Amino acid sequence: MQTKLTLRLEEQLIERAKAHAKKRGKSVSQMVADYFTLLDREDRPETLAPLTRSLHGALRGTAVDEDTYREHFEEKHL
C-alpha cells in the first residue's frame, strides 16, 4: 500500500530534484523511494561492495571522532 509523504525542502533543491528525475525518466517520489531502499541495504554488510564490506565495522569500538579526523587530515595534507 502506498501512502503520501510530505517533505519540506528549499525550492531550489526541489527544482534540481525534479530536473534530475526527469533526466532519468523517474518521478521525484520514485527517486526518494529508491534512496530509502539503498539506505536499508547499506545496513546489511552482505550487500556492500567487496572493498567496502571488508572495511565495514573496522572502527567499531575506537575513539575516532571528528576532531581526531581533522587533526589527522591537517597533519597529512597541510
ABEGO torsion letter per residue (X at the ends): XBBBBBBBBBAAAAAAAAAAAAAAGBBAAAAAAAAAAAAAAAABAAABBAAAAAABGAABGBABBAAAAAAAAAAAAX
